Amino acid sequence: MTFVPHAAIVWFVTTVTMALSSAWLVYDSWNLWRLRGADRKDPLVRDKIFGYVIGVITAVVGIVGVLRYHT
């Protein structure tokens, strides 16, 4: 026996996933934008760039996954 309809759970998870993925995408994109003029020979800068790119990819996968689920 369920107390919450399936559609409500699906839309709740959709809303949370889209909100987190969108915020993650904006945050990592902003950080990549700030690093555009940094010295790319510095290993710490390269590590930050790699991490932010992985974050952007993760956010895009979250957004695309939700959109594909609902189409």
C-alpha atoms as an extended CHARMM CRD file, in Angstrom:
* protein
*
        71  EXT
         1         1  MET       CA              0.0000000000        0.0000000000        0.0000000000  PROA      1               0.0000000000
         2         2  THR       CA              1.3930000000        3.3690000000       -0.9620000000  PROA      2               0.0000000000
         3         3  PHE       CA              0.4970000000        6.6790000000        0.6170000000  PROA      3               0.0000000000
         4         4  VAL       CA              1.8160000000        8.8290000000       -2.2070000000  PROA      4               0.0000000000
         5         5  PRO       CA              0.8060000000        8.3510000000       -5.8450000000  PROA      5               0.0000000000
         6         6  HSD       CA              3.5030000000        7.2390000000       -8.2630000000  PROA      6               0.0000000000
         7         7  ALA       CA              3.1160000000       10.3910000000      -10.3770000000  PROA      7               0.0000000000
         8         8  ALA       CA              3.8190000000       12.5870000000       -7.3540000000  PROA      8               0.0000000000
         9         9  ILE       CA              7.0350000000       10.7240000000       -6.6030000000  PROA      9               0.0000000000
        10        10  VAL       CA              8.1490000000       10.9210000000      -10.2400000000  PROA      10              0.0000000000
        11        11  TRP       CA              7.5470000000       14.6740000000      -10.3940000000  PROA      11              0.0000000000
        12        12  PHE       CA              9.2500000000       15.2390000000       -7.0380000000  PROA      12              0.0000000000
        13        13  VAL       CA             12.3710000000       13.3770000000       -8.1840000000  PROA      13              0.0000000000
        14        14  THR       CA             12.2360000000       15.2140000000      -11.5230000000  PROA      14              0.0000000000
        15        15  THR       CA             12.0470000000       18.6040000000       -9.8120000000  PROA      15              0.0000000000
        16        16  VAL       CA             14.8820000000       17.8500000000       -7.3880000000  PROA      16              0.0000000000
        17        17  THR       CA             17.1080000000       16.4040000000      -10.1270000000  PROA      17              0.0000000000
        18        18  MET       CA             16.5330000000       19.3510000000      -12.4580000000  PROA      18              0.0000000000
        19        19  ALA       CA             17.1490000000       21.8750000000       -9.6750000000  PROA      19              0.0000000000
        20        20  LEU       CA             20.3840000000       20.2510000000       -8.5290000000  PROA      20              0.0000000000
        21        21  SER       CA             21.6460000000       19.6170000000      -12.0600000000  PROA      21              0.0000000000
        22        22  SER       CA             20.8760000000       23.1670000000      -13.1600000000  PROA      22              0.0000000000
        23        23  ALA       CA             22.5930000000       24.6800000000      -10.1330000000  PROA      23              0.0000000000
        24        24  TRP       CA             25.5730000000       22.3660000000      -10.6240000000  PROA      24              0.0000000000
        25        25  LEU       CA             25.8050000000       23.3300000000      -14.3030000000  PROA      25              0.0000000000
        26        26  VAL       CA             25.7250000000       27.0590000000      -13.5340000000  PROA      26              0.0000000000
        27        27  TYR       CA             28.2680000000       26.7570000000      -10.7100000000  PROA      27              0.0000000000
        28        28  ASP       CA             30.8030000000       24.6870000000      -12.6580000000  PROA      28              0.0000000000
        29        29  SER       CA             30.3400000000       26.7340000000      -15.8320000000  PROA      29              0.0000000000
        30        30  TRP       CA             30.9740000000       29.9170000000      -13.8630000000  PROA      30              0.0000000000
        31        31  ASN       CA             34.1410000000       28.4480000000      -12.3460000000  PROA      31              0.0000000000
        32        32  LEU       CA             35.3610000000       27.3470000000      -15.7800000000  PROA      32              0.0000000000
        33        33  TRP       CA             34.6870000000       30.8690000000      -17.0580000000  PROA      33              0.0000000000
        34        34  ARG       CA             36.7810000000       32.3280000000      -14.2230000000  PROA      34              0.0000000000
        35        35  LEU       CA             39.6980000000       29.9840000000      -15.0460000000  PROA      35              0.0000000000
        36        36  ARG       CA             39.8200000000       30.8530000000      -18.7520000000  PROA      36              0.0000000000
        37        37  GLY       CA             42.8190000000       33.1440000000      -18.3050000000  PROA      37              0.0000000000
        38        38  ALA       CA             44.6940000000       31.0300000000      -15.7700000000  PROA      38              0.0000000000
        39        39  ASP       CA             48.0810000000       29.4360000000      -16.4360000000  PROA      39              0.0000000000
        40        40  ARG       CA             47.2800000000       25.9960000000      -17.8270000000  PROA      40              0.0000000000
        41        41  LYS       CA             50.8020000000       24.7680000000      -17.1630000000  PROA      41              0.0000000000
        42        42  ASP       CA             50.0700000000       24.8030000000      -13.4270000000  PROA      42              0.0000000000
        43        43  PRO       CA             48.9290000000       21.3100000000      -12.3130000000  PROA      43              0.0000000000
        44        44  LEU       CA             46.4690000000       22.7580000000       -9.7890000000  PROA      44              0.0000000000
        45        45  VAL       CA             44.7520000000       24.7940000000      -12.4840000000  PROA      45              0.0000000000
        46        46  ARG       CA             44.5710000000       21.7610000000      -14.7830000000  PROA      46              0.0000000000
        47        47  ASP       CA             43.0880000000       19.7270000000      -11.9410000000  PROA      47              0.0000000000
        48        48  LYS       CA             40.4350000000       22.3810000000      -11.3220000000  PROA      48              0.0000000000
        49        49  ILE       CA             39.5860000000       22.5380000000      -15.0270000000  PROA      49              0.0000000000
        50        50  PHE       CA             39.2610000000       18.7550000000      -15.1660000000  PROA      50              0.0000000000
        51        51  GLY       CA             36.9990000000       18.7100000000      -12.1080000000  PROA      51              0.0000000000
        52        52  TYR       CA             34.7510000000       21.4590000000      -13.4170000000  PROA      52              0.0000000000
        53        53  VAL       CA             34.4620000000       19.7700000000      -16.8270000000  PROA      53              0.0000000000
        54        54  ILE       CA             33.4420000000       16.5230000000      -15.1110000000  PROA      54              0.0000000000
        55        55  GLY       CA             30.8880000000       18.5380000000      -13.1140000000  PROA      55              0.0000000000
        56        56  VAL       CA             29.4550000000       20.0710000000      -16.2770000000  PROA      56              0.0000000000
        57        57  ILE       CA             29.2150000000       16.6350000000      -17.9000000000  PROA      57              0.0000000000
        58        58  THR       CA             27.4800000000       15.2300000000      -14.8120000000  PROA      58              0.0000000000
        59        59  ALA       CA             24.9800000000       18.0960000000      -14.7870000000  PROA      59              0.0000000000
        60        60  VAL       CA             24.2390000000       17.6890000000      -18.4920000000  PROA      60              0.0000000000
        61        61  VAL       CA             23.6880000000       13.9470000000      -18.0150000000  PROA      61              0.0000000000
        62        62  GLY       CA             21.2290000000       14.7030000000      -15.2100000000  PROA      62              0.0000000000
        63        63  ILE       CA             19.2850000000       17.2260000000      -17.2660000000  PROA      63              0.0000000000
        64        64  VAL       CA             19.2410000000       15.1080000000      -20.4320000000  PROA      64              0.0000000000
        65        65  GLY       CA             18.2370000000       12.0330000000      -18.4470000000  PROA      65              0.0000000000
        66        66  VAL       CA             15.2400000000       13.7860000000      -16.9360000000  PROA      66              0.0000000000
        67        67  LEU       CA             14.1920000000       15.2440000000      -20.2800000000  PROA      67              0.0000000000
        68        68  ARG       CA             14.4880000000       11.8870000000      -22.0040000000  PROA      68              0.0000000000
        69        69  TYR       CA             12.4650000000       10.2140000000      -19.2730000000  PROA      69              0.0000000000
        70        70  HSD       CA              9.5670000000       12.6020000000      -19.8210000000  PROA      70              0.0000000000
        71        71  THR       CA              9.5120000000       12.4760000000      -23.6280000000  PROA      71              0.0000000000
